[in-house]
Amino acid sequence: MHIGISHFPTSYSIRGVDLGRALEERGFESLWVVEHTHIPASRQTPYPLGGELPSIYWEAYEPLTYLAQVAAVTERLNVGTGVLLVAQHHSIALAKRIATLDSLTGGRVLLGVGGGWLPEEMRNHGFDFKDRWAILREHVLAMKRCWTEKDAAFHGRFVDFDPVWVEPKPARPGGPPVLIGATSRWALERIAEYADGWYPIMTPQFDAQLAQLREHVARRGRSMADIDVTVLTHPENKAALATLEDKGVNRIVLSLPSAGRDEALRVLDACTPVVQWARSL
């Protein structure tokens, strides 16, 4: 069982170099950071969790740049996006940026992806909310072509290019694992079709959704052994962690607030018992 940390990194948060070193020193396996390129100043869509939208949604650093800094001062820590809004990027350019980071880190990139929830943000990127998952699918498939083929080509509805050379290739054969961060029944079908893992927030529906995912994976002729199940939650004790492991979860991600160095380190120290529980399972 691996233990990671999820974070909205901002200019007033603990510095990336300090956070990376602190995580590695305490035995955490991974760091996951969010993405929003921007938040429209005028929007009608409410914040999904209710209330006012926290400012960290538009203050957070660009994730791949931030993770490159973290990776530069660590040797074992995996660096992940949780989640990257893939449809808001150009597929070839994004494939190169991710492959570059994976190559420079020796294969330490974990790519959590999602469709997003804010239609106004997507319109500023030139596409409609209803198309976000179809665009994401083609982007992921096109990036995998760029990561694995010398003469990579892709012809779809939203992504269309003749053979291209995209180097460097990722350090990890096949490219970084792609985990879908969503919980709808369609998301579970998408994981089985073209992704390498699932990255949900823990909810009371988790067990039923995991069973559905197993069915979709089997229907595709794949094995759950090849699916990385990573869950954003905070187990109360070692027994709760062991229960998740028995269900097939292989990574737990804990939340770290966008706080300064002293407070952030206090939170990490409070989370280290979970790392110790995981080591003793």
N, C-alpha and C positions, 0 to 999 in steps of 0.2 A: 504494500500500500504506500503510495507516494503522497506527500503533503505539499501543497502549493499555497501561494498567496495571491489574491486578487486586489488590484489597486487602481485608483484614479490618480496618476501622477501629475502634480501641478507645480507652479513656481514656488509655492509656499509649503509644499510637502517635503519630506525627507528627500535629500538628493539621491539620484539614481545610483551613483557610485557607493554611497553609504548604505543604501538599501540592499543592493546586490551583495555586498560583502557581509552585511548582517545576516541575510538569508542563508548564505552559504555556510557561514560560521555556525549557525544554529541548526543546520541539517535540513533545511527546506529544499525540496526538489525542484520547484519551479516558481516563476513569477509571471502573472497574467495581467495585462493592462488593457484598458478599454480604447474605443475610438469613436469620436464624432468629429468630422472635419470642421463643423460649425453648428450653431443653433440659430435658426432664423429669428431675427428680432421680433417679427410678428408671426404668430402661429395660432391656429385654432385647435390643434390636437392637444389634449390634456396629457399630463405626465402619467404614464401607465400605473405607477405606484401610488398616485394620489397626491394632492397638495401642490405646492410650488416646485418647479423643476430646480434641483440643486445646481448651483453655479459650476460645480465640478464638471458638468456635462459639456460646457464650452471652454472651460479653463484647462482641461487635461492636455498634456503634451501629445504630439503626434507619436503613435505607439512604436513604429519600427525604428525611428531615430532614437527614441528613449531607450528601447531595448538594446540597441547597439552599444550605447554607453554602458548599460548594466553588464552586458556580456563581456565588454572589454576588461572589466576588473574582476571577473569571475572565471572559474575553470570548469565547474561541474553544473552550475545552475542552468536549468532549461528556461528559455524565455518564450513567453506565449502571448498571443492576442486573445482577449476575452471580452468582446469579440471584435474582429475586423469587419467593417462594412464593405465587403468585397465589391458589391455592385457600384460603389461610388468611385471606383478606380478604373484605369485602363488595364486590361488583362495582361498585355505583354510587359508593360512597364512594371506592374505589380509583381509579375512572375520574376522579373530580374531583381527587384529589390529584395524579395523574400529569399531567392536563391543566393543572393550575395550575403545576406545576413546568416543564412544557414551554412554557407561555405566558410565564412569568417569565424563562425562559432564552433566549427567542427561537428555540425549536425545537432544543434541544441534548440532549434526552433519548433514550437508547437503552434499550429495555426487554427485558433478558434475563429469561426466565421458566423455571421448572422445576417438576416435580412434588414434589420432595423425596424423602428416603430414610428418614425416621424416623417409623414408624407411631404411636408414643406421642405425638409432637408433634401429629400430625394429629388424634388422638382428643381431645386437649385443645381443639382447634378445632371439634369436633363432627362429624367425618366419618371415614370409613374409608379406609385406605391404598389399597384396591382402586379407590376412586372418584376418586382424586386427579387423574388426567389428564382424566377426563370433566368434572369440576368446573372444572379449569383452562380447558378448551376453551370451556365456556359463559361463563366469566368474561371471557376474551379477546374472544369475539364480542360479548358484551354491552357491554364497554367500548368497542369500536370503534363500536357503535351510538351510544353516548353522545357519542363524539368527533365523529361525522359527521352526526348527525341532530338537528333541533330537537325533534321529538316522538319521543324514543327509547323503543322498547319491545322487550321480549325475553320469550319464553315458551319455557322449556326445562324439563328435569327438575330441575335444581338452582338455576337462576336464573329468576325469573319476576316481571316487573313490567310494568304498563301504561305508556302514554306518560308520560315525565318530561322536564323541562327541566334539563339539566346544563350549566352554564357555569362558567368560560370554556371555549371550545374550545381544543384544542392549537394552538400556533403552526404546527406542521407539518400540512399538509393530510392528512387521514386518520388523524392521530395519530402518536405515536412508533412507529418500526419495532419489531416484536415478534420477538425471536430466541429460539428454543427451545434450552435448554441440556441436551441429552440425546443419547444415541447409539444407542438401540435402534432396531430396524427400524420399530417403531410411531412413534417420535419423528420419523423421516424422513418417514413418511406424514403426520404431523400438520403438519410444516413446510409441505409441499406444499399441504395443505388450507387452513390459516388463518393461517400465520405469514409473516413477512417475512425471516427469516434463521435461521441455524444457529450455535450457539455451543458447540462441543464442546471437550473436552480432547484434545490430540493423542495418538493411540494408533497402534499398527501397523495397525489396521483402517481408518484414515482414508480411504485411497484407495478401498477397496471401498465404504465407506459413502457417500462423495461420489458415486460412480457410481450407487449406489442412489437417492440423493437426486435426481440428474439425471433418472432414470427416472420417479420419482414426480412431479416437477415437470412434466415433459413430458406425462405422462398426465393431469394436471389442466389442460393447455392453458396453462401458465404458462411463463415464461422464466427461466433461471438468472441472467440479467442483473438480475432483480428480487429475487434472493435474496442477502442479505448473509451471506457466509461469514466468520465470525470464529473464530479458533482460539486457544486458550490453550496456548502453547508458548514455547520460547526457541530460536530458530535459532542455530546455531553460527557461521555466517558469512553473507556477502552471497549466496553461491551458494545456500545453503539457503533463504534468504528469497526469492530469485528463483524457485526451484523451486515454492514455495508459491504465489507470485503466478501462475505459469504454470498452476497447477491451478485457479485461480479464487478463491483466498483473497484477500480485500481488507482484512483486518485481523488483526494479530497482537497478542495480549494477553500481557504479561509479568507475573510475580508479584512483588509487593512485600511483604516481611514486616511483621508488626505491630510495628514497632520505633519507637524515638524518632527525633527529628528528625535528629540527626547520622548515625546509621546508615542511616536511610531515604534521606537525600540521597546518601550514598556508593553505595548500591545503584542509585539513579536515575542517577548519573553513570556507573556501570559499564554501564548499559543504553543510554546515549545513542548508542553506536556503531550499535545496531540502528536507531535513528531516522535516523541518517546514511545507513545502507545503503538504507533505504526511500526516502529522498529522491533517491538516485542511481540507482534502478532505471529 
